[in-house]
Amino acid sequence: MRPTTLVAVVLLAACANPGRDLAQCKIVAGGTTDVLARCLVTQHDWDPEEAMREGLTYDAGLRAEARRLEAEAAQHADSVGRAYQQHVRAQNAALRTCIARLMLAYYRHENGVPVPQGDESPLAAIIRTCNARYPDADGYGGLTPGFFDSLTVIAKDSSARRR
């Protein structure tokens, strides 16, 4: 074999790298199957049918990756949602505890009870103070009339026992 023929064969073998051709065209194509196939055929002299098959395989891979990422995002969103709901429930419990403690302190005439502003009732002052302490609680989070009635009964009962 002549040295120039040997050099030509080596260069041809070095230039004909299907993996590298495919990688270069994937960069050019982005997420478009027909651009990938066209690149492989025009830039790297691939067989059109083989280029189309490679394009379809690439497209299927992109779609599978998109589905995987969507499922992962949905799972993450569910996890974040559950964590937030748990946080809000804890804030609601802390809010109810804060109101209960301040109501009992109010009925026992203890110090540390918030002072009403303007024509605000003592209960409204207590709720305002506790809402400021626990801003993530969702509104009154279970602060029903029954909750306040039971606090009143407990407070009056404990006041009567202290006398």
C-alpha positions as CSV (number, residue, x, y, z in Angstrom):
1,M,0.0,0.0,0.0
2,R,1.3,3.4,-0.9
3,P,1.9,5.9,1.9
4,T,-0.5,8.5,0.5
5,T,-3.3,5.8,0.3
6,L,-2.6,4.8,3.9
7,V,-2.8,8.5,5.0
8,A,-6.1,8.9,3.1
9,V,-7.6,5.7,4.8
10,V,-6.5,6.9,8.2
11,L,-8.0,10.4,7.6
12,L,-11.2,8.8,6.3
13,A,-11.4,6.6,9.4
14,A,-10.7,9.5,11.7
15,C,-13.3,11.7,10.1
16,A,-16.0,9.1,9.9
17,N,-17.1,8.9,13.5
18,P,-20.9,8.4,13.7
19,G,-21.0,9.1,17.5
20,R,-19.2,12.5,17.0
21,D,-21.4,13.3,14.0
22,L,-24.5,12.6,16.0
23,A,-23.3,14.6,19.0
24,Q,-22.5,17.6,16.8
25,C,-25.9,17.5,15.0
26,K,-27.7,17.1,18.4
27,I,-26.2,20.4,19.5
28,V,-27.3,22.1,16.3
29,A,-30.7,20.5,16.3
30,G,-31.7,21.3,19.9
31,G,-35.0,19.5,20.3
32,T,-36.0,19.3,16.6
33,T,-36.0,15.8,15.0
34,D,-36.1,16.9,11.3
35,V,-33.2,19.4,11.9
36,L,-31.1,16.5,13.4
37,A,-31.8,14.2,10.4
38,R,-31.1,17.0,7.9
39,C,-27.8,17.8,9.6
40,L,-26.7,14.2,9.6
41,V,-27.5,13.9,5.9
42,T,-26.1,17.2,4.7
43,Q,-23.2,17.7,7.0
44,H,-22.0,14.2,7.6
45,D,-23.2,12.2,4.5
46,W,-25.5,9.8,6.4
47,D,-28.0,7.6,4.7
48,P,-31.4,9.5,4.9
49,E,-33.2,6.5,6.3
50,E,-30.6,5.9,9.0
51,A,-30.6,9.6,9.8
52,M,-34.4,9.6,10.1
53,R,-34.3,6.6,12.5
54,E,-31.7,8.3,14.6
55,G,-33.9,11.4,14.6
56,L,-36.9,9.5,15.8
57,T,-34.9,7.7,18.5
58,Y,-33.6,11.1,19.6
59,D,-37.1,12.5,19.7
60,A,-38.4,9.6,21.7
61,G,-35.6,10.1,24.2
62,L,-36.5,13.8,24.5
63,R,-40.1,13.0,25.1
64,A,-39.3,10.3,27.7
65,E,-37.0,12.8,29.5
66,A,-39.8,15.4,29.4
67,R,-42.3,13.0,31.0
68,R,-39.7,12.0,33.6
69,L,-39.1,15.7,34.5
70,E,-42.9,16.4,34.6
71,A,-43.4,13.5,37.0
72,E,-40.5,14.6,39.2
73,A,-41.9,18.2,39.3
74,A,-45.3,16.9,40.2
75,Q,-43.9,14.8,43.0
76,H,-41.8,17.7,44.3
77,A,-44.9,20.0,44.2
78,D,-46.9,17.4,46.1
79,S,-44.1,17.2,48.7
80,V,-43.9,20.9,49.0
81,G,-47.6,21.2,49.3
82,R,-47.8,18.6,52.1
83,A,-44.9,20.3,54.0
84,Y,-46.7,23.7,53.7
85,Q,-50.0,22.2,54.9
86,Q,-48.1,20.7,57.9
87,H,-46.5,24.1,58.6
88,V,-49.9,25.9,58.5
89,R,-51.4,23.3,60.8
90,A,-48.6,23.9,63.3
91,Q,-49.0,27.6,63.0
92,N,-52.8,27.3,63.6
93,A,-52.1,25.2,66.7
94,A,-49.6,27.8,67.9
95,L,-52.1,30.5,67.2
96,R,-54.9,28.8,69.2
97,T,-52.4,28.1,72.1
98,C,-51.4,31.8,72.1
99,I,-55.0,33.0,72.2
100,A,-55.9,30.4,74.9
101,R,-53.0,31.6,77.1
102,L,-53.7,35.2,76.7
103,M,-57.4,34.7,77.3
104,L,-56.7,32.9,80.5
105,A,-54.3,35.6,81.5
106,Y,-57.0,38.2,80.8
107,Y,-59.6,36.4,82.9
108,R,-57.1,36.0,85.7
109,H,-56.2,39.7,85.5
110,E,-52.5,38.8,85.0
111,N,-49.9,41.1,83.4
112,G,-48.8,40.6,79.7
113,V,-52.3,40.8,78.2
114,P,-52.3,43.1,75.1
115,V,-54.0,46.4,75.6
116,P,-57.0,47.1,73.2
117,Q,-56.5,50.0,70.8
118,G,-59.3,52.5,70.3
119,D,-62.7,50.8,70.4
120,E,-61.1,47.3,70.0
121,S,-62.3,44.6,72.4
122,P,-59.9,42.7,74.6
123,L,-60.5,39.5,72.5
124,A,-59.8,41.4,69.3
125,A,-56.5,42.7,70.9
126,I,-55.5,39.2,71.8
127,I,-56.3,37.9,68.4
128,R,-54.4,40.7,66.7
129,T,-51.4,40.1,68.9
130,C,-51.4,36.3,68.3
131,N,-51.9,36.8,64.5
132,A,-48.8,39.0,64.5
133,R,-46.8,36.3,66.3
134,Y,-48.0,33.6,63.9
135,P,-48.5,35.2,60.5
136,D,-48.5,31.9,58.5
137,A,-51.7,30.7,60.3
138,D,-54.5,30.7,57.8
139,G,-56.9,33.2,59.3
140,Y,-58.4,32.0,62.5
141,G,-57.5,28.3,61.8
142,G,-60.1,26.6,63.8
143,L,-61.0,29.5,66.1
144,T,-64.7,28.7,66.3
145,P,-67.2,30.1,68.7
146,G,-67.0,26.8,70.6
147,F,-63.3,27.4,71.0
148,F,-63.9,30.7,72.6
149,D,-66.8,29.4,74.7
150,S,-64.6,26.7,76.1
151,L,-61.9,29.2,77.0
152,T,-64.4,31.3,78.8
153,V,-65.7,28.4,80.8
154,I,-62.1,27.2,81.7
155,A,-61.1,30.8,82.6
156,K,-64.1,31.4,84.8
157,D,-63.7,28.0,86.4
158,S,-60.0,28.6,87.2
159,S,-60.8,32.1,88.5
160,A,-63.5,30.7,90.8
161,R,-61.0,28.1,92.2
162,R,-58.4,30.7,92.9
163,R,-60.8,32.6,95.2
